[in-house]
Each structure stands twice: as C-alpha cells, then as structure tokens.
C-alpha cells in the first residue's frame, strides 16, 4: 500500500492544478455578465485578445491593410503591430505598448478599449491587475449647470454663459445663429427665452446645445472664455 501513496498524492495534485485559473486568462465583466478573455504580456503590460473582447461586446474585428479594424455602433477604429497609436475617426488612441499578433490574432492593451469604447459606446473601461478583471461599464458624466445673461453695452451685445465646472465646447456659425455645443451633459436654466436686444433674438437649449438666434444675418461675433474663473 505504501507504494501507491505517492501516486495518489500526485493524482490529487494534478486535479488541483487543473482547476486553478489559467495564467493566460482574465475576466471581462459587463452588465450582461462575465466572459473569459485570453491575455498575454509584452514589455511589462497586459494585452487582451481583441477578437474575444469585441465579440463579447457585440462588435466585430477584421483585417485592415497591415493591421486590424474593430467596429461597434457604427464607429470603427484601426490599429496595427507597428504603432502605439490607434485611429478612430480623426482622433488618436495612445497605447503604452504596440499591439502584438499571436497566431494571427491581435492583442492590445486595455487602454485601447478605454479610448475606443468611450467614443463608440460611451463606456468606461477599468483594469484591475490584482484580480485580473477588465470591467466595462457605462461612463459617469458630470452634469454642468449653465446660467445665461444677455446685455447690450455701448452698442455691443454681450452674451455670458456661466458654467458650474470647466467643460469643453465648440462654437458653430449657422445662418443667422450661433450654436455653442458643450461636450458634457448640461443642466439648462430654461428651454427657450426671447430678448429685447438689438442683435440677439432668443436663446434655446436643446440637449447639449445652446442656440443663439440673431435678428440679422450680418451680425458677427467673437467668442472668448476666462481660463480660471473658478476658485
């Protein structure tokens, strides 16, 4: 009987090892549930199988020139093993290391998904290396309050939009109107308001847009902002 004890110990050990988590696997956690995803390492970084992550998200991955393209919600990004930068629309996604290709499959750092999904699906991505957990969740946005004032001083109309926090925006010239498009959710002070002003007819808030209708198509405007209006 003693001769069989080592064999029994080895058998028990082999069963235990088979049940242990694979060192080449992490967990992708989404609202729909958990999914296993293959990982590898490069230059001290963890890289994830792009095809597995995109399939779990309901997206697609395919070849694109010398690299690859991922697509989701009518948004597409391209990347390759020769650059640390991926491209989505006209923007760049920076990665800490270049993607690698193993057996024809691309592996990318989690920062790629962070940059792509924030633009394609308004999702946030967090990687916990200790738990080997890649979490994809809806992005949290700060809602910015807006206050608006219109005053005419010495023949010049001054429109001031005061924000409760810094936010990026774009000013768009339209026929007989200007649109301020905020890049974060805003809380408007009113839906629409008219003004007894020689140049500004009314202001309308719609979603993240503030539209200023003018009383004449030949009215011109200059936009500026205070860089440090907050204490």
C-alpha positions as CSV (number, residue, x, y, z in Angstrom):
1,X,0.0,0.0,0.0
2,X,2.8,2.4,0.8
3,X,4.0,2.3,-2.8
4,X,0.7,3.7,-4.0
5,X,0.5,6.7,-1.7
6,X,2.8,8.9,-3.9
7,X,0.7,8.1,-6.9
8,X,-2.5,9.1,-5.0
9,X,-0.8,12.4,-3.9
10,X,0.3,13.2,-7.5
11,X,-3.2,12.4,-8.8
12,X,-4.8,14.7,-6.3
13,X,-2.3,17.4,-7.0
14,X,-2.9,17.1,-10.8
15,X,-6.6,17.6,-10.2
16,X,-6.0,20.6,-8.1
17,X,-3.7,22.2,-10.7
18,X,-6.3,21.6,-13.5
19,X,-8.8,23.5,-11.5
20,X,-6.6,26.5,-10.9
21,X,-7.1,29.6,-13.0
22,X,-5.1,29.8,-16.2
23,X,-2.3,32.4,-16.1
24,X,-3.2,33.4,-19.6
25,X,-6.8,34.2,-18.8
26,X,-8.6,37.2,-17.3
27,X,-12.3,38.0,-16.8
28,X,-14.2,40.6,-18.8
29,X,-17.1,41.9,-16.7
30,X,-20.0,43.7,-18.3
31,X,-23.6,44.4,-17.4
32,X,-24.6,41.2,-19.3
33,X,-22.3,39.0,-17.3
34,X,-18.7,37.8,-17.1
35,X,-16.7,36.4,-20.0
36,X,-13.3,34.8,-20.1
37,X,-10.7,36.6,-22.2
38,X,-7.2,35.4,-23.2
39,X,-4.3,37.7,-22.2
40,X,-0.6,37.8,-22.8
41,X,2.3,40.1,-21.7
42,X,4.6,42.5,-23.5
43,X,7.1,45.0,-22.0
44,X,5.5,44.7,-18.6
45,X,2.0,45.3,-19.9
46,X,-1.0,43.0,-20.1
47,X,-2.6,42.7,-23.5
48,X,-6.0,41.3,-24.3
49,X,-7.3,39.3,-27.2
50,X,-9.2,41.9,-29.2
51,X,-11.4,39.4,-31.0
52,X,-12.7,37.9,-27.8
53,X,-13.5,41.3,-26.2
54,X,-15.2,42.7,-29.3
55,X,-17.3,39.5,-29.7
56,X,-18.4,39.8,-26.1
57,X,-19.4,43.5,-26.7
58,X,-21.4,42.6,-29.8
59,X,-18.9,44.3,-32.1
60,X,-16.6,42.9,-34.9
61,X,-12.9,42.7,-35.7
62,X,-11.4,42.1,-39.2
63,X,-8.2,42.8,-41.2
64,X,-7.5,46.3,-42.4
65,X,-4.4,46.8,-44.5
66,X,-1.4,45.7,-42.5
67,X,-3.4,45.8,-39.3
68,X,-6.9,45.4,-38.0
69,X,-10.2,47.2,-37.6
70,X,-12.7,47.0,-34.8
71,X,-16.3,48.3,-35.2
72,X,-19.2,48.9,-32.8
73,X,-22.3,51.1,-33.1
74,X,-21.3,52.4,-36.5
75,X,-17.9,53.5,-35.1
76,X,-14.6,52.0,-36.3
77,X,-11.0,52.1,-35.2
78,X,-7.9,50.8,-36.8
79,X,-4.6,49.7,-35.3
80,X,-1.6,47.6,-36.1
81,X,1.5,45.9,-34.6
82,X,3.7,48.8,-35.9
83,X,2.4,51.7,-33.9
84,X,1.3,52.6,-30.3
85,X,-1.5,54.7,-31.8
86,X,-4.9,53.6,-33.0
87,X,-7.2,55.8,-35.0
88,X,-10.9,56.4,-34.6
89,X,-12.4,59.0,-36.9
90,X,-9.8,61.8,-36.9
91,X,-8.6,61.1,-33.3
92,X,-5.7,59.1,-32.0
93,X,-5.8,56.5,-29.2
94,X,-2.5,56.2,-27.4
95,X,-1.4,52.8,-26.0
96,X,1.6,52.2,-23.7
97,X,3.0,49.5,-26.0
98,X,2.3,48.4,-29.5
99,X,-0.2,45.6,-30.1
100,X,1.1,42.1,-30.8
101,X,-0.2,39.4,-33.1
102,X,-0.1,35.8,-32.0
103,X,-1.3,33.0,-34.3
104,X,-2.9,35.7,-36.5
105,X,-4.9,37.2,-33.5
106,X,-4.3,40.8,-32.3
107,X,-3.7,41.5,-28.6
108,X,-4.0,45.1,-27.4
109,X,-3.5,46.9,-24.1
110,X,-6.7,47.8,-22.1
111,X,-6.1,51.5,-22.9
112,X,-7.1,50.7,-26.5
113,X,-10.6,49.7,-25.3
114,X,-10.8,52.6,-23.0
115,X,-10.2,55.1,-25.9
116,X,-12.4,53.2,-28.4
117,X,-15.4,52.4,-26.2
118,X,-15.6,55.9,-24.7
119,X,-16.2,57.3,-28.2
120,X,-18.1,54.3,-29.8
121,X,-20.5,53.5,-26.9
122,X,-20.0,56.0,-24.1
123,X,-18.5,53.2,-22.0
124,X,-15.7,53.3,-19.4
125,X,-13.1,50.6,-19.0
126,X,-11.1,49.7,-15.8
127,X,-8.4,47.1,-15.4
128,X,-7.7,45.5,-12.0
129,X,-4.4,43.6,-12.5
130,X,-4.6,42.0,-9.0
131,X,-8.0,40.5,-9.7
132,X,-7.3,40.1,-13.4
133,X,-10.6,41.8,-14.0
134,X,-11.4,44.0,-17.0
135,X,-14.6,45.9,-16.3
136,X,-16.7,47.7,-19.0
137,X,-19.4,49.9,-17.6
138,X,-21.4,53.0,-18.6
139,X,-19.4,56.2,-18.3
140,X,-20.2,58.5,-15.5
141,X,-20.7,62.1,-16.5
142,X,-20.6,65.3,-14.5
143,X,-23.7,67.4,-15.3
144,X,-22.7,71.0,-15.6
145,X,-25.2,73.8,-14.8
146,X,-25.4,76.8,-17.1
147,X,-26.6,80.3,-16.4
148,X,-27.1,82.7,-19.3
149,X,-27.2,86.5,-19.5
150,X,-27.6,88.9,-22.4
151,X,-26.8,92.6,-22.1
152,X,-26.1,95.4,-24.6
153,X,-23.4,97.8,-23.5
154,X,-22.5,100.8,-25.7
155,X,-24.0,99.1,-28.8
156,X,-22.3,95.7,-28.3
157,X,-24.4,92.8,-27.2
158,X,-22.6,90.6,-24.6
159,X,-23.7,87.0,-24.1
160,X,-22.2,85.3,-21.0
161,X,-22.7,81.6,-20.3
162,X,-21.5,80.8,-16.7
163,X,-20.8,77.1,-16.1
164,X,-20.6,75.4,-12.7
165,X,-17.5,73.5,-13.8
166,X,-15.0,73.6,-16.7
167,X,-16.2,71.9,-19.9
168,X,-15.1,71.8,-23.5
169,X,-17.3,73.2,-26.2
170,X,-17.4,74.3,-29.8
171,X,-18.9,77.4,-31.3
172,X,-20.7,76.7,-34.7
173,X,-21.8,79.5,-37.0
174,X,-25.1,78.9,-38.7
175,X,-27.3,81.1,-40.9
176,X,-28.5,83.9,-38.6
177,X,-27.5,82.0,-35.5
178,X,-24.6,80.7,-33.4
179,X,-24.6,77.3,-31.6
180,X,-22.5,76.5,-28.6
181,X,-22.1,72.8,-28.4
182,X,-21.0,71.6,-25.0
183,X,-19.1,68.3,-24.8
184,X,-20.5,67.2,-21.5
185,X,-24.1,67.0,-20.3
186,X,-25.5,70.3,-19.1
187,X,-28.4,71.5,-16.9
188,X,-30.1,74.3,-18.8
189,X,-31.7,77.3,-16.9
190,X,-34.7,77.3,-19.3
191,X,-35.8,75.7,-22.6
192,X,-36.2,79.0,-24.5
193,X,-36.1,82.7,-23.8
194,X,-36.5,85.8,-26.0
195,X,-34.6,89.0,-25.5
196,X,-35.2,92.7,-26.1
197,X,-31.8,93.1,-27.6
198,X,-30.8,94.8,-30.9
199,X,-28.8,91.7,-32.1
200,X,-29.9,88.6,-30.1
201,X,-33.4,87.4,-30.7
202,X,-33.7,84.4,-28.5
203,X,-31.7,81.6,-26.8
204,X,-32.7,77.9,-27.0
205,X,-31.3,75.0,-25.1
206,X,-31.6,71.6,-26.8
207,X,-29.7,68.7,-25.3
208,X,-26.1,69.8,-25.0
209,X,-26.6,72.7,-27.5
210,X,-27.2,76.4,-26.8
211,X,-28.6,78.1,-29.9
212,X,-28.5,81.9,-30.1
213,X,-30.8,83.2,-32.8
214,X,-29.8,86.6,-34.3
215,X,-32.0,89.4,-35.6
216,X,-29.9,90.0,-38.6
217,X,-27.8,87.6,-40.8
218,X,-24.9,90.1,-40.9
219,X,-24.3,90.1,-37.2
220,X,-20.7,88.8,-36.3
221,X,-19.5,87.5,-33.0
222,X,-16.2,86.8,-31.2
223,X,-16.0,84.1,-28.6
224,X,-13.7,84.0,-25.6
225,X,-13.5,82.4,-22.2
226,X,-12.0,83.1,-18.8
227,X,-9.3,80.5,-18.2
228,X,-9.5,80.4,-14.4
229,X,-13.0,81.6,-13.4
230,X,-13.2,79.1,-10.6
231,X,-11.7,79.5,-7.2
